[in-house]
Amino acid sequence: MTVLDARALNRATLARQLLLDRADLPVLDAVGHLCGLQAQEPQEPFVGLWSRLRVFEPAVLSALLTGRRVVRTHLMRRTVHLVTADDLVAWRARHDGMLRQRVLATYRRELEGVDLGELAAAGREIMADGEPRSMGELARAVAGRWPTVGHRPLGEMLVAALLPMVQLPPRGLWRTTAGVRYALASSWLGREIGPPAADGPDPVGRALLRRYLAAFGPAASADLRAWCGLAGLPAAVAALREELVSFRDEHGRELLDLPDAPRPDPDSPAPVRFLPAFDNAILGYRDRSRIIDDVHRGLSVEGARLVLVDGRVAATWTVVEGSVSVTPLRRFSRADRADVAEEGRRLASFLSGGESSRVRIATSPVRAA
């Protein structure tokens, strides 16, 4: 079985994630190809798409949100994702059990004795008038039935698990700060979200596997689970095994992939890319060593914005007084420094609407903890 080393996996990941070459894709198609973008920080998907698309106008993504073609919702791993409306309708029911278990893992003691079916019915009754509500407003509206349960557990269980909900604009629009208000996905989209499928061939699980490999492969089954949070996908993997190809990584793990998916030459040049916080190019795997060194792995879950140099995480970045400020994690060569500065100027111009192209790069790398 062919062994793919870390550099080969890195280049494959960059290609699938549209980070090796910026893509000529419409924004909606890009969001779909990427299986959504993690979006608990509302402005971060704009940077993620800017880094991936040859032409990206933030107003287009905002229009897709207000036009109800993309939505913000709790989905993979119970985190807020920006996904196409079609994917929400197709995928949401398959995530129901995982979403409930993840909320219960946080609030099991507080929700002990609460009939979740009754809680869901109460929430639907409140939301049936079509009026958007914050999580707190919804929790207070049902709290009279469970007076000993705190509002936070009730609210999170309702908006993140029991009821298929979307976060409404202006939350998530370009350069807009807004609180979170929810509506039922079926009300917002005018389409019903079906119940979870009964035991059987799991067509949604198979579709998720194919889509995941197209955007993240080659990858192990454990990586798939780390991305979506679903435990019940071995049957989907088994059902598709004959149509997939297999590799091994340097640690002996089996990696699955679509036969015709791109696996570029490991020596393909990888341009500097600026990633937003919680980018799925990093979080979409259990083993992230293909793109980030283990010593820096914590940065990926702490909300740090990261810079790729030669395809790997090599710096963090933030915006300070209108300038893109870069802090290396290792020493840059003169060429690396020039490439980071050039891409940083483009990013600064994008973020400021052309008013600034200032970049600051720290002279010394930070020490790993």
Secondary structure, DSSP 8 states (H G I E B T S, - for coil): --EE-HHHHHHHHHHHTT-SS-B---HHHHHHHTT-EE-SSTTHHHHHHHTTBSS--HHHHHHHHHTTSEEEEE-GGGSEEEEEHHHHHHHGGGGHHHHHHHHHHHHTTTTTT--HHHHHHHHHHHHTT---B-HHHHHHHHGGGSTTS-HHHHHHHIIIIIS-EEE-TTTTSTT------EEEHHHHHSS-------SSS-HHHHHHHHHHHHHH-SB-HHHHHHHH--S--HHHHHHHGGGSEEEEETT--EEEE-TTS----TTS----EEE-TT-HHHHT-S--TTTS-GGGGGGGGTT-EEEEETTEEEEEEEEETTEEEEEESS---HHHHHHHHHHHHHHHHHHHTTS---EEE-SS-----
